[in-house]
Every structure is written in C-alpha cells, then in structure tokens.
C-alpha cells in the first residue's frame, strides 16, 4: 500500500481502539489493541502521517526513535526498596519510570489531552539487551513496571533489511503481536502532499519528467546510492531559502540532499533550465494580465520547456491559493470569536471582557497544541495569526467606552474583511489570466489539460474554486471533460469499424 492508504488504515484503527461503550470503557481491551507496525523504506513519510493524524483527530503525539535507547532509558533504572513480606521487611528491586512512559504523562499534563499516539520509530533496530523487553511492550503496553496510559494508541515503524543492515528479524511470536502494514513509495500520492506544502516548482516539474527518480535505494561501488521523499522535501525548502537570499546553488548542493550522483547531476541541469525559463517567461506579468500569449513561440517549444512553464505558472498560483486559504480560515475563526463576543454583550456582559476571554482562549489553544506536538506549520501559523488579530482588536478597544466597543470591533473586522476580499479578487483575476494565457498560447489541447490537472491536484486551488465559484476555472474544466468524453466516444466508435 502507499503512504496515503496506510494513513487511512491507521486512522480507522485509531477510531476503533478509542471507541468506548456506554459505560465509558474502551470496547477493544488494551491487550487486544495490537500496535501497528509500518514497514517501509526510510524517508517515505511514516513520521509525517503520524503528525497529520494527531492534528486531524485532536490527539497528543509522543515520538521516539527507539534505536537510540538503552535498556535503562526504556524500562527505567533499578532502585532498592523495602517491603514487608510475612511481617518482615525485605530489600526488593523496583524501577524508576521509563523515560518513554514518563514523556506520555508529561504530554498529558502539558496539553490536557488524555488520548494520543505513541510513535516508536526504527523498532526493528533495538539493541540486543532491549529486544526481550519489546515483546512484553507490544503485548501489554508496559516498559518495566510502568504501563502506557489507556487511550494511547501505539504505532511503530521499521525499515526492511535491504535499507538498514542493523535491523533484526522479528520472530513469529513478535509478529503475532502487531498489525503489519507494508508501505511503498508512490510519487502520485506524494505529489498531492507536495502541492499542498508548496514545494519548489522545479522539484515537481523534474519528477513529472523523471518519476523513477522520486525514490530508490541501489547498491553502488562505494555503498548505497539513494534518493528519498524526505530528501526532495528538504531540498525544496533549502532551494527556496537560497533563492530568497540570493545564494548560489551548485551541483554539490544538490548532491548533499540527493545521495545519487547521476540524479543530482540530472536535477542540477534541469534546475538551471528551469531558472532560464523563469527569466524568459514573466510569470508576474502573465498573472496580472499584462503579458499576452505568443502562440507561435509557445507552440514551437519542446515538451520539457512547456512542462517547466506550466510548473512555473502553477507554482506561482499555488502560493496565492495557499495564502488565500490561510486568510479565509483565520477570518472564519476570528468571525466565530467576535460572534461569541456579540452574544456575551446581548446577555448583558462586557464586550471588552468577552474579547479578552477570547484572546486568552486563543493563546491557550496555541500553547496546548504546541505542547501536544501535533501542529503542522500551516496550522501553527493560522493559530498565531488568529491570536495576533484578537490582540490587535483588544489594543484597539483600549480606553474605548463599553457602549462603543462592539461598533469599533465591527468596523475593524469589516476593514480586515474588505482587505481579504480584495486579495481574493486579485487571486481570481490571476487565475483567469493564467487560464487565458495558456489557452491562447497552446490551444485547448494537452498543455491546457496538464495545467488544469496540476491545479486540480492542489486542494487549496479546489477550495478556492469551490468557495468563490470561479467561472473561468469551471468553464475550462468543463471543456476538458467534454474533450475527454469525445475522445472516449471516438475510441469506442473505432472499435466497431
């Protein structure tokens, strides 16, 4: 299965393990809640989906790389205690709390979340002294004498032997204690995530041309040669930073992320072409509607250049869609907070006090989710922006009489909404301009279809089109559907000729 299918299966398992009966007890007893074992190549996104699941389900997340642990840190240190046996005091050995179990309790205290995910990576590379402890942990959810609290779902991960020489084969007894999910790399699935994250257009355009370069591990003369999803993502982030700072990008820079000389060379050559096309096509002018399509030039270009142009255009629009989505979600949350302030006023309360309470709750929500270690960068940014807006409104009401407080709030929110609507309109115009330019330059053929496919793969773009009812976007998609139907009918007719 691919990583998205694995995520969906783990999501269902979490729902089942946390399902309670009428009396509030978990329907599946702790001993029958088999830990999930994600088995797949390194850098495939196993850790990333844990963070996504924790955020989506409102759970805490505690992550450990178990290969870094000794027996003492995992199960605790021995301490001598004294107990009465048959009325006589005897010296006995007990254990301090496991660092891992203690981290779960600490997370619960900081975040207030009573349920969560305990994720243990590289579980099949534990030390020889720790290996016997793992069987007890997988069945009884204990490290030493201390249990993982109820309500915490255990997910583990490991690499197959071909990727890591240090792995240990699990015996039948151990395998019979887990639910094993085998995960394979899938560029199509990863690309949807990459578009949502706003990864560098050169990375996505190159991988569209060379999908086999997305993920592999091969034997080489000097050791393993490999390229991973994690490597592409880290490379994308660094490329963006280097470009923003005006730093030079070398082939050696590529090789530090892509541990395969041939792939690094190929991508470096492509990246130089991509930057050349970036200088050739004025994307900002196209999106503003100032640049008109030169049909002759565009139609004469090679496929690589066409694909690079589409990637440049889609990447620039994707950035606008992500900003729009962030704006929209922040405004929605702020509106809900001000609605509660209004309700408090109508109930005879103080607007200023109610707003202060909303600001306090927003700050607490941000702090709690940070403590739960389950925040994506995008959600963290949204919560920060929401808090900043509420703080700004609170400062605006300083020294304002209660009788005027809500009208001031309404005016401030209306001004913010007007600014958001203006940015939304500019994004809509940019999308229309990009569609017109592509259709005029290439015609309503393969290139337009590729461009629409890129947009349709971006969830932020789909959300924008759905929320704004963008007519040009709907019309061109309809044309694409009609064209596909015509081709299908033509194929069916040809079968009978």
Secondary structure in CASP SS format (residue, H / E / C, confidence):
PFRMAT SS
TARGET T0000
AUTHOR 0000-0000-0000
METHOD secondary structure of the structure
MODEL  1
X C 1.00
X C 1.00
X H 1.00
X H 1.00
X H 1.00
X H 1.00
X H 1.00
X H 1.00
X H 1.00
X H 1.00
X H 1.00
X H 1.00
X H 1.00
X H 1.00
X H 1.00
X H 1.00
X H 1.00
X C 1.00
X C 1.00
X E 1.00
X C 1.00
X C 1.00
X C 1.00
X C 1.00
X C 1.00
X E 1.00
X C 1.00
X C 1.00
X C 1.00
X H 1.00
X H 1.00
X H 1.00
X C 1.00
X C 1.00
X E 1.00
X E 1.00
X E 1.00
X E 1.00
X E 1.00
X E 1.00
X C 1.00
X C 1.00
X C 1.00
X C 1.00
X C 1.00
X H 1.00
X H 1.00
X H 1.00
X H 1.00
X H 1.00
X H 1.00
X H 1.00
X H 1.00
X H 1.00
X H 1.00
X H 1.00
X H 1.00
X C 1.00
X C 1.00
X E 1.00
X E 1.00
X E 1.00
X E 1.00
X E 1.00
X E 1.00
X H 1.00
X H 1.00
X H 1.00
X C 1.00
X C 1.00
X H 1.00
X H 1.00
X H 1.00
X H 1.00
X H 1.00
X C 1.00
X C 1.00
X E 1.00
X E 1.00
X E 1.00
X E 1.00
X E 1.00
X E 1.00
X E 1.00
X E 1.00
X C 1.00
X C 1.00
X E 1.00
X E 1.00
X E 1.00
X E 1.00
X E 1.00
X E 1.00
X E 1.00
X E 1.00
X C 1.00
X C 1.00
X C 1.00
X H 1.00
X H 1.00
X H 1.00
X H 1.00
X H 1.00
X H 1.00
X H 1.00
X H 1.00
X H 1.00
X H 1.00
X H 1.00
X H 1.00
X H 1.00
X C 1.00
X C 1.00
X C 1.00
X C 1.00
X E 1.00
X E 1.00
X E 1.00
X E 1.00
X E 1.00
X E 1.00
X C 1.00
X H 1.00
X H 1.00
X H 1.00
X C 1.00
X C 1.00
X H 1.00
X H 1.00
X H 1.00
X H 1.00
X H 1.00
X H 1.00
X H 1.00
X H 1.00
X H 1.00
X H 1.00
X H 1.00
X H 1.00
X H 1.00
X C 1.00
X E 1.00
X E 1.00
X C 1.00
X C 1.00
X E 1.00
X E 1.00
X C 1.00
X C 1.00
X C 1.00
X C 1.00
X E 1.00
X E 1.00
X E 1.00
X E 1.00
X E 1.00
X E 1.00
X E 1.00
X C 1.00
X C 1.00
X C 1.00
X C 1.00
X C 1.00
X C 1.00
X C 1.00
X C 1.00
X C 1.00
X C 1.00
X C 1.00
X C 1.00
X C 1.00
X H 1.00
X H 1.00
X H 1.00
X H 1.00
X C 1.00
X C 1.00
X E 1.00
X E 1.00
X E 1.00
X E 1.00
X E 1.00
X E 1.00
X C 1.00
X C 1.00
X C 1.00
X H 1.00
X H 1.00
X H 1.00
X H 1.00
X H 1.00
X H 1.00
X H 1.00
X H 1.00
X H 1.00
X H 1.00
X H 1.00
X C 1.00
X C 1.00
X C 1.00
X H 1.00
X H 1.00
X H 1.00
X H 1.00
X H 1.00
X H 1.00
X H 1.00
X H 1.00
X H 1.00
X C 1.00
X H 1.00
X H 1.00
X H 1.00
X C 1.00
X C 1.00
X E 1.00
X E 1.00
X E 1.00
X E 1.00
X E 1.00
X C 1.00
X C 1.00
X E 1.00
X E 1.00
X E 1.00
X E 1.00
X E 1.00
X C 1.00
X H 1.00
X H 1.00
X H 1.00
X H 1.00
X H 1.00
X H 1.00
X H 1.00
X H 1.00
X H 1.00
X H 1.00
X H 1.00
X H 1.00
X H 1.00
X H 1.00
X H 1.00
X H 1.00
X H 1.00
X C 1.00
X C 1.00
X C 1.00
X C 1.00
X C 1.00
X H 1.00
X H 1.00
X H 1.00
X H 1.00
X H 1.00
X C 1.00
X C 1.00
X C 1.00
X E 1.00
X C 1.00
X H 1.00
X H 1.00
X H 1.00
X H 1.00
X H 1.00
X H 1.00
X H 1.00
X H 1.00
X H 1.00
X H 1.00
X H 1.00
X H 1.00
X H 1.00
X H 1.00
X H 1.00
X H 1.00
X H 1.00
X H 1.00
X H 1.00
X H 1.00
X C 1.00
X C 1.00
X H 1.00
X H 1.00
X H 1.00
X H 1.00
X H 1.00
X C 1.00
X C 1.00
X C 1.00
X C 1.00
X C 1.00
X C 1.00
X C 1.00
X H 1.00
X H 1.00
X H 1.00
X H 1.00
X H 1.00
X H 1.00
X C 1.00
X C 1.00
X H 1.00
X H 1.00
X H 1.00
X H 1.00
X H 1.00
X H 1.00
X H 1.00
X H 1.00
X H 1.00
X H 1.00
X H 1.00
X H 1.00
X H 1.00
X H 1.00
X H 1.00
X H 1.00
X H 1.00
X H 1.00
X H 1.00
X H 1.00
X H 1.00
X H 1.00
X H 1.00
X H 1.00
X H 1.00
X H 1.00
X H 1.00
X H 1.00
X H 1.00
X H 1.00
X H 1.00
X H 1.00
X H 1.00
X H 1.00
X H 1.00
X H 1.00
X H 1.00
X H 1.00
X H 1.00
X H 1.00
X H 1.00
X H 1.00
X H 1.00
X H 1.00
X C 1.00
X C 1.00
X C 1.00
X C 1.00
X H 1.00
X H 1.00
X H 1.00
X H 1.00
X H 1.00
X H 1.00
X H 1.00
X H 1.00
X H 1.00
X H 1.00
X H 1.00
X H 1.00
X H 1.00
X H 1.00
X H 1.00
X H 1.00
X H 1.00
X H 1.00
X H 1.00
X H 1.00
X H 1.00
X C 1.00
X C 1.00
X C 1.00
X C 1.00
X C 1.00
X H 1.00
X H 1.00
X H 1.00
X H 1.00
X H 1.00
X H 1.00
X H 1.00
X H 1.00
X H 1.00
X H 1.00
X H 1.00
X H 1.00
X H 1.00
X H 1.00
X H 1.00
X H 1.00
X H 1.00
X H 1.00
X H 1.00
X H 1.00
X C 1.00
X C 1.00
X C 1.00
X C 1.00
X C 1.00
X H 1.00
X H 1.00
X H 1.00
X H 1.00
X H 1.00
X H 1.00
X H 1.00
X H 1.00
X H 1.00
X H 1.00
X H 1.00
X H 1.00
X H 1.00
X H 1.00
X H 1.00
X H 1.00
X H 1.00
X H 1.00
X H 1.00
X H 1.00
X H 1.00
X H 1.00
X H 1.00
X H 1.00
X H 1.00
X H 1.00
X H 1.00
X H 1.00
X H 1.00
X H 1.00
X H 1.00
X H 1.00
X H 1.00
X H 1.00
X H 1.00
X H 1.00
X H 1.00
X H 1.00
X H 1.00
X H 1.00
X H 1.00
X C 1.00
X C 1.00
X C 1.00
X H 1.00
X H 1.00
X H 1.00
X H 1.00
X H 1.00
X H 1.00
X H 1.00
X H 1.00
X H 1.00
X H 1.00
X H 1.00
X C 1.00
X C 1.00
X H 1.00
X H 1.00
X H 1.00
X H 1.00
X H 1.00
X H 1.00
X H 1.00
X H 1.00
X H 1.00
X H 1.00
X C 1.00
X C 1.00
X H 1.00
X H 1.00
X H 1.00
X H 1.00
X H 1.00
X H 1.00
X H 1.00
X H 1.00
X H 1.00
X H 1.00
X H 1.00
X H 1.00
X H 1.00
X H 1.00
X H 1.00
X H 1.00
X H 1.00
X H 1.00
X H 1.00
X H 1.00
X H 1.00
X H 1.00
X H 1.00
X H 1.00
X H 1.00
X C 1.00
X C 1.00
END
